[in-house]
Amino acid sequence: MAAQYAISGTSAKAIAASVERGVADGALSPGAALPPVRTLAERLGVSPGTVATAYKELRGRGIVVTRGRGGTVVAEAPAVASRRPPKVPAGLRDLAGGHPDPAFVPELPPSVSVEPGVRSHRAAPRLPELEELTRAWFDRDGVPARDVTFAHGALDCVGRLLSVESRPGDAVAMEDPGYHHLLDLVPVLGLRMLPVAVDDEGMRPDALRDALRAGARAVVCSPRSQNPYGGCFSPERRDALLSVLREAPDVLVVENDHAAEIAGVPLNSLTSGGLPRWAQVRTVTKYLGTDLRWAALACDPTTLARHDGRLLLTSGWISHVLQGMVARLMTDAAAQLLVAGARNAYAERRVALIGELGQLGITAHGASGLNVWVPVRDEAAVVNGLRSRGWWVAAGARFRLAAGPGVRITTAELRPADARALAADFAGVLGEFGATYGG
């Protein structure tokens, strides 16, 4: 609690620094309430305006959030103490990481050389070959590809888009449950999250409408391979979401199609619906190499200008050596054969586990991608019970905002022959601990 930590300082800067130290040291945990402005001002012998300025600075950096009558509290994922998944205990089968099967990841080609000499990368930030490949990649799936650019991975791209489109305190509609790194990123930018429930077809239109009516200025969603739930837009769901979004033409819609080549299902994208403000982000880390921190962005012209304007002022461009390596892998026949094998294997493994669990009366979700989400009533009991049987799965708490509890199981390396054993152990744990499946 905040009362157990003595905030100090006589200036706004010093007060903010004191709170930040408390968060970094763990003395102020996520959700801890800070004293009201006037209370802290009296305690420190400063003016209320000084404390209010300190709190404003902390909000702007994503360390605290203000909840109206609920006061000011430490953010759920403050910038100085971002959540990290626990380490995998020795000797356990790791099904928690969300990583691809290394057997399906191509070997990186020898280092790509670039022409020697001094030149302005800022004047030509994108290799023409990779830009052409990128346009064809988006165009293949019906995503408008007139305006494309690059970024240092999906999170880098989404973070930049939100930072140039929003001001501290603005709200963003986020999938719930959703990708935990994105749930950490948004409050770090000083933004508020509005949870949007998902199902096997992705974001639910009614929940999205509620978020927009609550003031969301941007929407971040996954058209397929939704992490952790596995949902994917059907044509009907896409059309229903577009109908809702047309009621809010000023809202930026960001699709994160992070596993495009291995999702195992076709793309039904919102970007084809004529929205005025939209973007789709794709990356290659899940199937060409986890160290290839490169992402492609297709978007409307205004979004492109804002993104690239901010990129120009920071890193300036994406390494041409990295771009050359991505281009080589995207055109390498052996690499593409591996990707096709991965796509088929991941679908088979995901479906196998869902089927085995279903045979035992346990409903699981995973219509696409690398993960399966299993709703449970007691996450800790299931995680610890499976740990005692040699399996390590991810507790759902770090993926959730308002959604019910569950566990995420990464099936990328779980062969169908092992799915039956895991399902049997899962059922055994539910019976042993009384952690009755919650539907």
N, C-alpha and C positions, 0 to 999 in steps of 0.2 A: 504493500500500500504506500501511497505517497507520504502519509504521515510518518512512515518509518525512515524516510530519506529527507534530510534537511537541505532544502534548496537554499542556495546562498547567492550573494551578489548585490551590488548597489547600482548597477547600470543594466540596461536591457541586454547588452552583449554578455555581461557576466552571468546574469540570471539564465539566459539561454544556454550558455556553456555549462552551467551547473546542472541543468536538467539533462543536457546531452550526455554528460559524464555519468549521471545516474542511470540513464538508459543503457549506455555502453557497458557499464559494470554490472548490469542486471538488478540494481537496486530498485529501479522503476521498470516494472515488467509491462508487457503489452496489455492495454486495458486499464492500467493504473490511473486513477483520477488525480489531476493536479489541483492545488488549492484554487478557489475562486480568486479572481484578479484582486479584489479589494482585501481579501483575507491575507494573501501573500504580500501585498503592498504594505499592510500594517505590520506584518511580522518582520519584514526587511527594512522598514523605515523609509520606503520610497513612495513615489506617487503611483496611483493606479495606472496612469499612462505609461510609465516605465515597464510595468509588468505586462500590460497589454501589448506593448511593442515587442517584448521578448516572446510572448506566446505567438504573435503574428509571425515572427521570424522562424520559430520552431514549426509552425504550420506550413510555411512556405517551403521548408526543407523536408517535409514529410515525416517529422519526428512525432508530432502530436496531431490530433484531429479534434474539432469542436463539434459536439453533438447537441447543440441547442441547449435545452434545459438540463441535459445530461452533463454539461460542462465540458472542460478540456481534458482529454485523456491521451495516454501514450498510444500511438498508432499500433495496429496489430502486427505490422512488419516495419518498424521504424528503420530509417536509413542507416542508423549506426548499429543496428542489431538484427540484420535480416535473418529470417529463419533458414536453417540448414537441415537437410534430412540426416537422421542418425547414421552412424557408420554401420556397415554390415558386420555383424559378429562373425568371428572366424568359424569356418566349418559349415556354414549354412548356404543353401541354394538361394542365390539372390534373384528375387522376382520383384524387386521394389524400385529399381533404378530408372526404368523407362528407356533403356538403351537398346539399340539394335543388336542383332546377333552378329558378332565379329566375322563369322564365316561368310556373311553376305556383303561385307563392306570391302570394296576394291582396294587394292594396294595403291598408295599414292604414286604417281609417276615421278621420275627424276625431276629435280628442280627445274622449273621453267625459267629460261633466261629472257631478258628484255633487251631491246636495242640499247647499246651503251650511249653515253652522252647526256648532257643536261637538257631537259625539256620540261615544259609545264604540264604536269599531270592534271592540274586544275583546269587547264584549257581542254584536255581530252581525258576526262576521268574514267571513261568506260572503253574497254577494248571492243572495237567494232564486231569482231567475231562473236564474243560472248553476248553482246547486245542483240545481235541477230538471233542467236540461239535462244535467248531469253524471250524475245518477242514470239518466236515460234512455239516455245513452251507454253506461254500463256494462251496464245491463239488456239492451240490444239484443244484446249478445254473450254473455249468460249469466253475467256476473259479478255476484255478490250485491251489491246497491247500497243496503242499509239504512244502512250507516255510511260516509259519504264526507266528505272534507275536501280542502283545497287546500295547495299548497306552491309554492316559488319554483323550479320546474323539477324534473326527475327526479333529478338528482344531489343537489340539496338535500334532496329527500324521502328518497332511499335513505340518504344520510349521516345524517339525523336518526333514521331507523328503526334503523339499526345502532348509533348512539351510545347510544340509550336501551335497547336490548336486550342490549348486549354490554359486557364489561369488557375493558380492555387485556390482550392476550394470548389472547383468545378466537379461535376459528377460524371462518372464513366459507367456505362452498363457492362457488367462482366458476367461471364458464364459461372453458374454455381451448381455443382462443383466445377472448378476450373483449374487451369494450369497454375501451379503454385508460384512459379517465378513471376508470372504476370500479376498475380495477386499481391506479390511483394513489391513489384515495380510501381504500380499505380499510386499507392500511398507515399512512396518515396518521392514521387513527383509533386506531392502536395495535393493530390486529387482524392475525391471521395469515390467509393465503390458502391454501386447499386446492384445487388445480386439479381440475376435473371436465371430462373430455373431451367434445366435442360432435361431432355429425355432422349430416347433412341434416335430421334430425328433432329437433335440439336436444340437450340434455343426455342423456348415455348413462346408463341406469339402473344399470349395474354400477359405473360411475365415481362416481355419486352415492352409492351404498351404501358404497363405500370411504371417501368423504369423511365421511359420517355416522359410520361406525365409528371414524374417526380423530378424532372429537370436534367436528365442525362444529356451531356453535350457531345458524347462520342459513344460508340458501341464497338466492343472487341469480341469477335466470335470466331468459331472454327466451322467451316463448311463440311468438314469430314475429319476423321481421326481425332475427334474431340477428346482432350485430355483432362480428366481421367475417365470420363463416362463412355467414350467411344462412339458418340452419336455422329450422324451424318445427315445433311439436308436431303430430304426427298424433294422431287419437283413440287409437290403440294405444299410442303413446309416452306420451301423457298418463296413460293408465291404468297403465302400467308404472311411471312415476315416482311416481304416487300410492301404489301398492302399497309402494314403497320408503319414501316419506315417512311412511306410517302407522306404520312401525316406530320413528319418532322424533317423537312428538306434541308435544314441547316446543320443537322447532325452528321458527323463524320462516321462512316461505317468501315471498320478495319477487319478484314478477313485474314486469319492466320492459317494458311494452308501448308502447315509445316511438314507434312508427310505426303506430299502430293503423289510421289511415284510409288509409294508402298501402302497407300491407304486401303487398297483392295476394293474400292467402290468408285463409281463415276462421280464427277464434280457437278453439283447443282449450285451455282454461285450467285450470290446477290449482286455481284458486279455486272451481270448481264441485264440488270433490270432497269437501267436508265436513271439510277440515283445521281443526284448532282454532286455529292461528296462521297467518295469511296476509295478504298485501297485494298489490294490483296498482296500479302507478303508470302513468299516461298523461300525455303532454305534447303540446303542439301546435306545437312549434318547427319540426318537419320539414315542416309543410304549411300552417300559418297564418301563420308569421312567426318568424324566428330570434330576434327581439328580444322575443317574447312569452314571458317567463320565468315560465310558469305551468304547474303540473301538478295533476292530479286524483289522489286516492288513495281507493281502496275497500279496506276491511280489516275484520278482526274488531273487536269493541268494545274489547278490551284494547289492541290496537295503536293504535286511534284515540285512546284516552285518553292513552297515552304520547306519541304524536306531537304531539298538540295541546297537551299540557302543556308540552313542551319549546318548541314554537313560541310559546306564550304568553309564555314567559320571555325570548325573543329578539326576533324582529321583530314578534311579536304577531299579525299578520294579513297577508294578501296585499292589495296596493293595490286598492281598489275601482274605481279608474280602469282598472287593468289588467283586472280581472274584467269590467268593463262592455265593454271592447273585445273580449275573448274571446267573451263572450256574443253580441255583435253579429255577429262573424264566423261563429260556429257556427250562426246563424240566417239568414245572408245567402245568398240563392239563387245569386248570381253567384260568391261565394266557394266554396260547396259544389260548384258546377259545375267550378270549377278543380281542386278536390281530387279529384273523380271522374276528370277528365282526367289528373291526375298519377298516380293509382293505375294506370290502364291503360297510360300511357306508361312508367312505371318497370318494370312487369312485362315489357312488350315489349322494352325496352332490355336488361334483365338477361338475359332468355332468349336474346336475339340474340347477346350476347357469349359466353355459355356454349356456344351452338350452334356459333358460328364457331371457338372454341377446340377444341371436340370434333371438328370436322371435320379438325383438324390433329393429333389425337391427344393433346391437352392436356386433362386432366380439370379442371373447375372446379366450385365449389360456390356456390350462391346460390338457394335454394328460395323466398326471399321477401326483400322489402326493397330497399335501395338499393345494396348492395355485392355483389361477387363475390370469393371467396377462391380463390386458385390456389396449391396446394402446389408449392414448388420446392426444389431442393437448395441453392441459393446465392442468398439474397435480394439481397445487394449487387450481384452480377453482373447480375441481372435488372433491378433498379431503375436501375443505371447504364447498362445496355444500352438500356433503353427511353428513358432520358433522352437518349441520343445520337440517338434517332430521333424526339424531340419529344414524348414522353409522360412524365408524372410520376405514378407510382403509389406506394403506401405500403408500405414494408418491414414485414414482419409481426412484427418483434422486439418492438415496443411493445404488441402485442396478446397475446403468448404468455407462459405460465408454464412448462409442460413440453411443450407441443405442438410438433410439427415445424415447420420454417420454411415460409413462404409469403409472398405479397404480396396486399394488398387493393386492389381496383379499384372505385372508385365509378362506377356506371353511370348515375346520375341524369341526366347531361347528354350521355351517349354515345349518339347516334342509331344505329339499326341500320346505316345506310349506313357509319358510321365503325367499327363493330365488326369488320368484315372486315379493315380496314387494321390495326387494333390487334392482332388475332389473328395476322396474318401477321408483323408486327414482333415479336410475342412469340415465335413459333416461330423467327424468324431469330435472335433474341437467344439462345435456348436452344442453337441450333446453333453460333453464333459463339463463345460463351463456354464451351461445354461444361457449362453449368449444367443438367444433365439433369433433366428433370421427375422429382420424387421420389415421385409416387403418393400 
